[in-house]
Amino acid sequence: MKANATTSSVKFSAEPEPEAEAEVSPSSPSISALEALSVHLISGLGLGLALLLANNVYSVNLVSHPSLTLLLISVIECPIVILLYSRHRKNREECSYLKAVGRGLVGLPVGALVNSLGAIALGAPVGTQYFLTTIYWSLMMSLFTIVPAVSVFGSSWKDWQRIFAQTNCRPIGSLDFMICLPAHGAIIGAWLGAWPMPLDWERPWNGQFV
């Protein structure tokens, strides 16, 4: 009787737990909080560099020439975001670095379309005067919301649901928070920035888009 109990306990202990197996799996990389912070810092430096170039080199800013400034931000920030986040791609055995970069490039216009439709649905003006501004804003928003998730997770619906919807389970680990925090921050920041605009409707940044 004791021998059977000992044998069964040995067999039970020899079987790996699914959670532990998932943690050490090379197809599910985990990064430290310092690595996630460094990704955010580099992305922030790219954003600051774009604004610095726009102001000092091209003499434009988001108030006087929003279209050109947003385009410059998107051009500089695009390679930084895609190259950084593609390094932390999931399923590295099946997805190469170049494939992750390709997914990010494809996700950029798709995310821009989603963001532009959302902006128009929430009241963004539709017309030739504001068309370029809306497109360039949507590209910039796509870089902070859709592109990181596409580069890391591809089209995995389970991961997307965990990152954005948070219905069945919440983000876990530094990698998830590295993606969901900037995405939610960009959406909330854009909404808070647009909400008080009617209070200063005659200001230059409301109606003088170029």
Secondary structure, 3 states (H helix, E strand, C coil): CHHHHHHHHHHHHHCCCHHHHHHHCCCCCCCCHHHHHHHHHHHHHHHHHHHHHHHHCCCCCCCCCHHHHHHHHHHHHHHHHHHHHHCCCCCCCCCCHHHHHHHHHHHHHHHHHHHHHHHHHCCCCCCHHHHHHHHHHHHHHHHHHCHHHHHHHCCCHHHHHHHHHCCCCCCCHHHHHHHHHHHHHHHHHHHHHHCCHHHHCCCHHHHCCC
